[in-house]
Amino acid sequence: MGVHVQFKNVTVSYGRKTALRDVSLEIPERRIFAVIGPANSGKTTFLKCINRTIDFVASAKVRGRVSVDGEDVFAIRNVYELRRKVGMVFPLPVGLPLSVYENVAYAPRRAGIHARHELDEIVETCLRQAMLWEEVKDRLNKPALGLSGGQQQRLCIARCLAVELEVILMDEPTSALDPVATSKIEGLLEELAEKYTIVIVTHNMQQAARVSDYTSFFLSGKVIETDKTEVIFSNPANKKTEDYITGRFG
């Protein structure tokens, strides 16, 4: 099990506000890595550094090194190649105003794949991986926005899988979903972790404990503790971690 994503002495500021403070940690490949902590602790900023969506924030300044597969992501000239490798799933489903089929086929088309049989295979494979195929196979040409919230979120995951992906970043992916849809997403994560590295930010302590292999607790932009999830939730080394996961603060 190698290191897939690494942060080394990373500090991120937005003007005078510091969002991450000297963060160093390693994320192993093909595991689910959960990031927990109260609001404004730097969790989303952490994700944005990995696929450089932090670039969209004009005031952001990043110091330190963030690497994927040993390569410094901020030294990559073609950021779109990075984002083909590192996908992002947001709290609310962000479906394209297209058919279910075209939502998944969009990125492969942009990458130069136009043969119908190739696109058909990609669409079916990705929808199956996202555990959505059986629910939508008879409505592929219908608007994606007509799907339920949970289905749209799984469609967003299928859209990520349609490119040469290695890492999936998830920012509160089930925060807007009901318990049934949440359960389906969590089941999907366990399946995907056999092939992909998954980094999930969640405020749901039970979810982090259920689905992740490793957990990192962030507080005020600092990493307080990182360990195997079972250790974090049963025998944390830092009292601040214990206070947070037991609901004493945050």
Salt bridges, closest charged atoms under 4 A:
GLU29 OE1 - ARG30 NH1 3.94
ASP55 OD2 - ARG52 NE 2.87
ASP69 OD1 - HIS4 NE2 3.19
ASP69 OD2 - LYS85 NZ 3.51
GLU81 OE2 - ARG84 NH1 3.75
GLU102 OE2 - ARG109 NH2 2.84
ASP120 OD1 - ARG116 NE 3.09
GLU124 OE2 - ARG128 NE 2.96
GLU134 OE2 - ARG128 NH1 3.78
GLU134 OE1 - LYS137 NZ 2.90
GLU135 OE2 - ARG154 NH1 2.84
GLU135 OE2 - LYS184 NZ 3.88
GLU164 OE2 - ARG84 NH2 3.85
GLU166 OE1 - HIS4 NE2 2.96
GLU172 OE2 - HIS203 NE2 3.76
GLU186 OE2 - ARG210 NH2 2.70
GLU242 OE2 - ARG248 NH1 3.99
ASP243 OD2 - LYS239 NZ 3.09
ASP243 OD1 - ARG248 NH1 3.46
